[in-house]
């Protein structure tokens, strides 16, 4: 790689991301709030000349009728019951929003500058699937991509749990986003690790390592300013991101930033952080040897 690279990816899942567990915030994921948020993301990227990867949960882009009548009856209970049972009544409720929004896929495609990747078909974590279940999920992804005219060549694994990667190429998926570049110690409680990770301001970029399928550096989660995370000042987060970008330029590495679009709904101040990050990326790519790459740009 001749220049340092900056990458943005979005885990586009609506309510599918928390299918198996209750949350205190997903009531805010309505059709209007989601559509407005995607418009904000697309407009901000466009203003800063940034192309990104939008990894969609396939079911999220279906109509409710298609999913309930054609997909759900054919999902094997052995593989999907633990994942779907908690929310099945919500998915079937015509009054509940945030599960089915095909219009979001359309507005991203209409920009013609962004990559459409997969974030699974039902967002079931792949460690909940045996090899046959993984093949079913990947086949659903493949059919979804074909129906929508998508050349789906990269994947963001649901919940960043990487399993069955040896099957991906059989379904046309040539690369995937690796696990985030975070503290890996299991001795530190998750909450403490989150705070430590957010204040490690001298964060480095990552180097490409040859692999098959291609492992795209997992990068860092843009601080979702919700819960305890909201106490991290914007200036601290931006210092961390600038450190990654600067290191990418010097060492010709990859600075990968990712987020869920719905994080902007549950924490509006995250929009300010994202906007400032995009402005910094735009400035640096114009002034130095840095390029913006989508996930699929690493494949060729």
Secondary structure, DSSP 8 states (H G I E B T S, - for coil): --SEEEEEEEEE-GGGGGTTS--SSGGG--HHHHHHHHHHHHHHHHHTT---EEEE-GGGGS-HHHIIIIIGGGS-HHHHHHHHGGGHHHHH-TT--SS--HHHHHHHHHHSSSEEEES-SS---GGG--HHHHHHHHHHHHHHHHHTT----EE--GGG----GGGGGGGT--EEE---S----SSS-HHHHHHHHHH--S---B-----SSEEE---EE----SGGGGGS-HHHHHHHHHHHHHHHHHHT-EEEEEE-TTHHHH-THHHHHHHHHHHHHHHHHHHSSEEE--GGGGG-
